[in-house]
Amino acid sequence: MTKLTKKIKEALTKFDRSKKYPLIEAVDIVKELITTKFDSSVDLSVRLGVDPRKANQMVRGSVTLPHGSGKTVKVLVLCTPDKEDEAKEAGADFYGLDEYIKKIKGGWTDIDVVITMPSVMPKVGALGRILGPRGLMPNPKTGTVTMDIAKAVKEVKAGKIDFKVDKFGIIHAGIGKGSFDKQKLVDNARELLQTIIKLKPTSSKGTYIKSAFISGTMSPSVQIEQKSITA
């Protein structure tokens, strides 16, 4: 059993783990629970009333966090030569096609987001077994397969994140860093929650958002009350 540090023990006395808190209070508690020496990530986990095994209940999308994710995102653009300057000027870290396809096939995946264009998807599709399990496969639904390369790169650099419900019906997403002030984390959380709500499948019956928890890296999670989720 993991031994609790003195700081964590003190923090745990300040909230009831079985209670649901308004989002603003939950963020306050999470910030107090964070004791890591590095700038901890703050994550939101949302359990949905959907069956991910059914194609018409798969929930996935993207959202641009108002205050960014606080994370330095490495972007690879797989494009034809005529689009390379556009990718470079927009801030892409890597751009090209055949050389990077070869690198990825060789095991290189030191990137966070892959953006590509429709015309080269047949080549990119061959990377599915490598990129798919890592959540890096470009998808038109998340705006990472597009002719507007510059816009896609700028959105990702500005804090756009992709999310997808897992096999347990849960969406996990980073909404910022522990160093963010409270209001920035609240704004980012609300933006993500509202986006998830808008993506409710018509085939989903009953309660859509069953629960939501917010937590910092290596810290206990705090449950958010329903009113704050749907507000």
N, C-alpha and C positions, 0 to 999 in steps of 0.2 A: 504493500500500500504506500502511495506517495506521501511523504511527510510534508505537512503544510508549513510554510514559513510563518514567521511571526507576523509579517505584514498581511499575509492572506488571512490568517486567523482573526486579526483585528478587523479586517474588511468584512469578513463573513458575519461578524456580530452586528453589522450595520444594516443588514437586509435579510429578509426571509426568503429562502430559496424556493419555497412552495407558493409564494405570493406573486401575483402579476402586477407589474408597475407601469405607470404612464411612460411613454417613450422618453420624455425629458428626464424623468427620475432614473429610468433604467440606464441611460447614457451616463448620468452622474455616477451611479454605482459602479458601472464598468470602468470608468476612468479611475476610480479610486481603487479598484481591484487590480489594476495593472501594476505590476512590480518589476517587470523585466528591465534590464539595463539598456536594451536596444529599443527603438521606436516600434512598439507593438502594433500589429494590425488589429483593426476592429472589424469583426465579422457579424453578419446577420444570417440566421438560419430560419427558413420559413417552411413549415410543414403544410402541404396542400392536400385537399381532399380529392385527389385525382389518382387514376391508375396509369402510371407511366408505360405500362405494357401495351396499352391501347394507343394507337397512333393519333386518334382524335382527342386524346387527353394529355398529350405531350406538351408541356409548357416550357418554352425557351424564348429568349429574346435578348435585347440589349438595352442599356440605359446610360445616359451621360450624367454622371454624378455632378451636381451643381458646384461642388468644391473639389472635384477630382478625387482620386483614390489615394493620393500621397505616395504612390508607387511609381518608380521609374520603369516605363514600359518599353521593351525592346520590340520594334516592329520590323517584320520582314515583308517586303512587297515582291511577289512573284509576278513579273510583268514582261511585256515585250520591250525591246530597246527604246521605242518611241515614247514610252511612259516612264523611263528611268529618271529623267530630269524632274518630272512632276513629283515623283516619289521622294527624290532627294530634297527638293525645295520645301516639301511639306513636312520634312523632319523624319523620314524613315531611316532606321538604323542600317538596314541592309536592303538592297534592291537588285534585281536581276532575275534570271530564270534557270537556264540549264545548269549553271554552276552550283546554284543553291539546291536544286532538286537532287543533284548528285551528292552534295554535302549531307542533305537530310537522309538520303538513302544509306549514307555511310554512318549515320548515327548522330549527326549534329542537330540538336534541338534547343540551342541556347537562345531562345526567343520567347516572347510572351504572346504575340499576336501575329497571325499571317493574313495578309490581305492580297487578293489576286483579282483578275479580270475574267469575265466569262469565256473569252476566246482561248484561254490557256488552261481552263478547268480539266480538259481531258488529260493533260500532263500532270496537273496537281492531284487529280483523282487517284493516281498511282501511289500517292503518299498517304492515302487514307489509313493504312494499318499502322503507320508511325505517328501521324499527326492526330488521328481520331482519339485514341486512348489518352492523349495528353491535352485534349480540349483545344487543339490548335487548328483543326480543319476548317478552312474558310467555308462560309455558308451565306447564301443570299439573304436569308431571314435576319441575320445579324449585321448585314451591311458590309461584310468582308469579301464579298464577290461583287465587284462593281467596276464601272468604267470611270467613275469619279474618284480616282485614286487619292488625289489631294485631300478631298473632303473626308474620306475614310481615315486617312492617316492622322489628320488634325483632330478628328473626333476622339480617336483612341488616345492620342497624346494629351487631350484635354480632360480625360477621365471617363471615357466610354468603356463600359465593361459588358461582357456577355455573361449570361447565366442560363442554366438548364436544370430542370428537375431531375434528380437522380432516381435510381430504381426503387428507392424507399419513399418517393414522393416529397423529397426535401430539396429546397434550393439553398445553396450556400454561396454567399458572395461577400467580398471585402468591401466595406463602405468608408474606409479611411484609416487613419493612424491614431494612436493614443495621444500624440502631440496636438491633434486637431482640437480646437475649442469645442465646447458642447454643442453650440448651435450648428456648426458645420456638420457634425456627425448626425444630428437630428435631421437636418435638411437632406443629407444624403440618404438616410434611412427611409425617410418619407417618400423620396423620389423613387427609390427602388420598390417600396411596397405598393405605391400607386401604379407603377408600371406592371407589376405582377398581377394586381387586381384587374387591370384592363385586358390582360391576356387570358382571363378565365375562359376555359373551353365551354362551348354551349352544351356539350355532352356531360359536363361535370354536374352532379347532383348533390344536394345537401350542402354542408358547410365547406366553402372553398378554402379559406385560410384557417386552418385548425389551430395553429400556434406559431409564435415567432419568438426567437431568443437572440439576444445580442451578447457578444463576449469579446474579450481581448485575447491575444495569444497567451496560451498557458494560464488562462484565468477562468474561474467559474462563469457560467452563463446566467443571464438574468432574463426572465420571461416578461414579455411586453403584453400589456392588457389589450383586449380586443378593440376597445374604442380607439386606441392610438394607432392600431393597424389599419383601420378603415377610415380614419379621419382624413 
